[in-house]
C-alpha cells in the first residue's frame, strides 16, 4: 500500500515565528536568511510526505528538528474537515529556535 501524501499548512503563529526569525537573521546576513527560510519551508513540506520527529512537549503535538539548523517545527496531524476518515493534514503550529526558553507543556514566549 502506498502512503498518501498529506497537505501541510502553517498556522498564523508558525508564520509569525518564521517571519520574526528570518527578519532578525536578514539584518546581518540576507543570504543566510533566505537559506534558513528555504530549509524551514522544505522541512515543513517533507512532513507531508513522511511524518518524522518525536512526541512534543505540548500534548497532542510532535516536534521535528530541522537538519542543519537550530530550529524545531512543532506540528499536529489533524483530520481534514469533511474528508474521508483517513484524510489528514499536517498543521505546523510553531517554528522555534532552539535557544528559546521552552517550558514543558507550553509554547515559548
Secondary structure, DSSP 8 states (H G I E B T S, - for coil): ------EEEE-HHHHHHHHHHHHHHHTT-HHHHHHHHHHHHHHHHHHHH---SEE-SSTT-EEEE-TTSSEEEEEEEEE-TTS-TT-EEEEEEEEEETTS---TTS---
